[in-house]
Amino acid sequence: MLRTGRLRAISLLTVMGLSLASVSSFASTDIFTALDDPSTAKKSFDGNIQAGYNAQSGNSRNSSLSANTTMTWFQPSNAYSIWGEALNNSSDDQRSTEKYQAGARARHNLDDDNFLFSQGSWLSDRFNGYRSRSTFTAGYGRQVLNGPIHTLRLEAGPGVRHDEFQGGGNTTKALAYGAASYSYQLTDNTKFIQGVSVLANDDTTLNSETGLSVGINDHFALKVTYNVTYNNNPPDSAPKHTDTRTAVSLVYGL
């Protein structure tokens, strides 16, 4: 019975995803929601690493593995970020989710309110129809609000996307990119964030991330995120337009 209790406790921790992270740091890998303004950075580097694993055996066999990271380096007028994510789920030895992505971003402040940016990303999500998707965007942004309570960033620009489909075929198309990232420091230990991005052409993709971080003590916080991805023209092998994901993580602040 003690062994069963230990297994349940270990399973609970791994499902929640014990993280090595900054308690106040958020970043989605579908939409870059980390706030990367170098003018307000309190240190030259900010990053997080998060991983979780869950396995069940017996009458059914299930496993889930997730890992992601976001890292940002700050200079007086510049910020450079990289990020990556891996998700893998299976049930009774049948794979149901396999998603990998990575990206990089650069930001250059023109003044206190205006900046230029460029970013590129790669995605492989075969269960949603994409063997690979590579996207590059660049443009202009404005820091509308700059804290300490409210922070709001808006940005837009042109881009290009190359899709290779799981069912065969590929396309390369120009697109228009727009994004907004907002955070609200509700209390000393509670932070809310909302991010939205649009990659628009005849195959428009909308990404949204909603998150909340609640500090437990000086080192631990509970983080909840809800992500939505909408495609108006999804691949034939994955015809549903909308995918959602909810994640709960126990965060350890370095």
C-alpha positions as CSV (number, residue, x, y, z in Angstrom):
1,M,0.0,0.0,0.0
2,L,2.9,2.3,0.8
3,R,4.5,1.5,-2.5
4,T,1.2,2.3,-4.3
5,G,1.0,5.7,-2.5
6,R,4.6,6.5,-3.5
7,L,3.8,5.6,-7.1
8,R,0.7,7.8,-7.1
9,A,2.7,10.7,-5.6
10,I,5.5,10.3,-8.2
11,S,2.9,10.1,-11.0
12,L,1.2,13.3,-9.8
13,L,4.4,15.2,-9.7
14,T,5.5,14.1,-13.2
15,V,2.1,14.8,-14.7
16,M,2.2,18.3,-13.3
17,G,5.7,18.7,-14.7
18,L,8.3,19.7,-12.2
19,S,10.1,22.7,-13.7
20,L,13.4,24.5,-13.4
21,A,12.1,28.0,-14.2
22,S,11.8,31.6,-13.3
23,V,8.5,31.8,-11.4
24,S,7.4,34.9,-13.3
25,S,8.5,33.6,-16.7
26,F,5.9,32.6,-19.3
27,A,6.6,31.5,-22.9
28,S,4.5,29.5,-25.3
29,T,6.3,27.8,-28.1
30,D,3.2,28.3,-30.4
31,I,3.3,32.0,-29.9
32,F,6.2,33.9,-28.3
33,T,4.6,35.4,-25.2
34,A,7.8,35.9,-23.2
35,L,8.2,39.6,-22.5
36,D,11.6,40.4,-24.0
37,D,11.9,44.2,-23.7
38,P,15.7,44.8,-23.0
39,S,15.0,48.3,-21.5
40,T,13.2,46.7,-18.5
41,A,15.3,43.5,-18.1
42,K,16.7,43.1,-14.6
43,K,19.4,40.7,-15.6
44,S,21.3,39.7,-18.7
45,F,19.7,36.3,-19.0
46,D,16.3,34.8,-18.2
47,G,15.3,31.2,-19.0
48,N,13.3,28.2,-18.0
49,I,13.5,24.4,-18.5
50,Q,10.4,22.2,-17.9
51,A,9.9,18.5,-18.3
52,G,7.3,15.9,-17.3
53,Y,6.8,12.2,-17.6
54,N,3.9,9.9,-16.7
55,A,3.6,6.1,-17.3
56,Q,0.9,3.6,-16.5
57,S,0.9,-0.2,-16.9
58,G,-1.5,-3.1,-16.1
59,N,-4.9,-3.3,-17.7
60,S,-3.9,-0.4,-20.0
61,R,-0.5,1.0,-21.0
62,N,-0.2,4.8,-21.3
63,S,2.8,7.1,-21.3
64,S,3.2,10.9,-21.7
65,L,6.4,12.8,-22.1
66,S,6.8,16.6,-22.4
67,A,9.7,19.0,-22.3
68,N,10.1,22.7,-23.3
69,T,12.5,25.5,-22.8
70,T,12.8,29.2,-23.4
71,M,15.9,31.3,-23.0
72,T,16.5,35.0,-23.6
73,W,19.7,37.0,-23.5
74,F,19.5,40.8,-23.0
75,Q,21.8,43.7,-24.1
76,P,21.0,47.4,-23.6
77,S,19.0,47.7,-26.8
78,N,18.7,44.0,-28.0
79,A,17.2,40.8,-26.9
80,Y,17.9,37.3,-28.4
81,S,15.7,34.3,-27.6
82,I,15.5,30.6,-28.4
83,W,12.8,28.1,-27.6
84,G,11.9,24.5,-28.1
85,E,9.3,21.9,-27.2
86,A,8.7,18.1,-27.4
87,L,5.4,16.3,-26.7
88,N,4.9,12.6,-27.0
89,N,1.9,10.5,-25.9
90,S,0.9,6.9,-26.4
91,S,-1.9,4.5,-25.4
92,D,-1.6,0.7,-25.5
93,D,1.6,1.1,-27.6
94,Q,-0.2,3.3,-30.1
95,R,1.2,6.8,-30.6
96,S,-1.5,9.6,-30.3
97,T,0.6,12.7,-30.1
98,E,4.0,13.6,-31.5
99,K,4.9,17.2,-31.7
100,Y,8.3,18.9,-31.9
101,Q,9.1,22.6,-32.5
102,A,12.0,25.1,-32.1
103,G,12.5,28.7,-32.9
104,A,14.6,31.8,-32.4
105,R,13.8,35.5,-32.1
106,A,15.7,38.8,-32.1
107,R,14.4,42.2,-30.9
108,H,16.1,45.7,-31.3
109,N,14.7,48.7,-29.5
110,L,14.6,51.9,-31.6
111,D,13.5,53.9,-28.5
112,D,11.5,53.3,-25.3
113,D,8.3,52.5,-27.2
114,N,9.3,51.2,-30.7
115,F,11.2,48.2,-31.8
116,L,12.1,45.9,-34.7
117,F,11.9,42.1,-34.6
118,S,12.6,39.0,-36.6
119,Q,11.8,35.4,-35.7
120,G,11.8,32.0,-37.3
121,S,10.3,28.7,-36.2
122,W,10.1,25.0,-37.2
123,L,7.3,22.6,-36.3
124,S,6.6,18.9,-36.8
125,D,3.1,17.8,-35.8
126,R,2.2,14.8,-37.9
127,F,-1.0,13.9,-36.0
128,N,-2.3,17.4,-36.9
129,G,-1.2,16.9,-40.6
130,Y,2.2,18.6,-40.7
131,R,5.4,16.7,-41.4
132,S,7.1,20.0,-41.0
133,R,6.1,23.7,-41.0
134,S,8.8,26.4,-41.2
135,T,7.9,30.1,-40.7
136,F,9.8,33.3,-40.8
137,T,8.5,36.8,-40.0
138,A,10.0,40.2,-39.4
139,G,8.6,43.7,-38.8
140,Y,7.8,46.5,-36.4
141,G,6.5,46.5,-32.9
142,R,5.3,48.9,-30.3
143,Q,5.6,48.6,-26.5
144,V,2.2,50.1,-25.6
145,L,2.4,49.4,-21.8
146,N,5.7,48.8,-20.0
147,G,4.8,47.8,-16.4
148,P,5.2,47.3,-13.6
149,I,1.5,46.3,-13.3
150,H,0.5,46.1,-17.0
151,T,2.6,45.2,-20.0
152,L,1.4,45.2,-23.6
153,R,3.4,44.5,-26.8
154,L,1.9,44.8,-30.3
155,E,3.8,43.7,-33.5
156,A,3.2,43.1,-37.1
157,G,5.0,42.4,-40.4
158,P,5.3,40.2,-43.5
159,G,6.5,36.6,-43.5
160,V,6.8,33.4,-45.4
161,R,5.8,29.8,-44.5
162,H,6.7,26.5,-46.0
163,D,4.5,23.5,-45.2
164,E,5.2,19.8,-45.9
165,F,2.1,17.7,-45.2
166,Q,1.9,14.3,-43.6
167,G,-0.4,13.1,-46.4
168,G,2.1,14.3,-49.1
169,G,2.7,17.5,-50.9
170,N,4.1,20.9,-49.8
171,T,3.4,24.6,-50.2
172,T,5.3,27.9,-49.8
173,K,3.3,31.0,-49.2
174,A,3.7,34.6,-48.2
175,L,1.7,35.7,-45.1
176,A,0.9,38.7,-42.9
177,Y,1.8,38.3,-39.2
178,G,0.3,40.1,-36.2
179,A,0.6,39.5,-32.5
180,A,-0.2,40.9,-29.1
181,S,1.3,39.9,-25.7
182,Y,-0.2,41.2,-22.5
183,S,0.6,40.6,-18.8
184,Y,-1.0,41.8,-15.6
185,Q,0.7,41.6,-12.2
186,L,-2.5,40.8,-10.2
187,T,-0.7,40.6,-6.8
188,D,2.9,40.3,-5.6
189,N,2.9,36.6,-6.3
190,T,0.2,36.2,-9.0
191,K,0.7,37.0,-12.7
192,F,-1.8,36.7,-15.7
193,I,-0.7,36.6,-19.3
194,Q,-2.6,36.6,-22.6
195,G,-1.0,36.2,-26.0
196,V,-2.5,36.0,-29.5
197,S,-0.8,35.7,-32.9
198,V,-2.2,35.5,-36.5
199,L,-0.5,34.1,-39.5
200,A,-2.8,35.2,-42.3
201,N,-3.2,34.0,-45.9
202,D,-5.6,31.6,-47.5
203,D,-4.5,29.1,-44.8
204,T,-4.8,31.3,-41.7
205,T,-3.5,30.1,-38.3
206,L,-4.6,31.7,-35.0
207,N,-2.7,30.9,-31.8
208,S,-3.7,31.9,-28.3
209,E,-2.2,31.3,-24.9
210,T,-3.8,32.2,-21.6
211,G,-1.8,31.7,-18.4
212,L,-1.7,32.3,-14.7
213,S,1.2,31.8,-12.3
214,V,0.5,31.8,-8.5
215,G,3.5,31.9,-6.1
216,I,3.4,29.3,-3.3
217,N,6.6,30.5,-1.6
218,D,10.0,32.0,-2.5
219,H,10.9,29.0,-4.7
220,F,7.7,27.3,-5.9
221,A,4.7,28.5,-7.9
222,L,1.8,26.8,-9.6
223,K,1.4,27.6,-13.3
224,V,-1.7,27.0,-15.5
225,T,-1.8,27.6,-19.2
226,Y,-4.5,27.1,-21.9
227,N,-3.5,27.0,-25.5
228,V,-5.7,27.2,-28.6
229,T,-4.6,26.7,-32.2
230,Y,-7.1,27.3,-35.0
231,N,-6.6,26.6,-38.7
232,N,-9.2,27.8,-41.2
233,N,-8.0,25.3,-43.9
234,P,-6.4,22.3,-42.1
235,P,-4.7,19.5,-43.9
236,D,-6.9,16.6,-45.3
237,S,-5.2,14.1,-42.9
238,A,-6.3,16.2,-39.8
239,P,-9.5,17.9,-40.7
240,K,-10.5,19.4,-37.4
241,H,-10.0,23.2,-37.3
242,T,-9.3,23.7,-33.6
243,D,-6.8,22.1,-31.1
244,T,-6.7,22.9,-27.5
245,R,-4.3,22.0,-24.7
246,T,-4.4,22.7,-20.9
247,A,-1.2,22.3,-18.8
248,V,-0.7,22.5,-15.1
249,S,2.9,22.8,-13.8
250,L,4.6,23.0,-10.5
251,V,7.4,25.6,-11.1
252,Y,10.7,25.8,-9.2
253,G,12.3,29.2,-9.4
254,L,16.1,29.3,-9.7
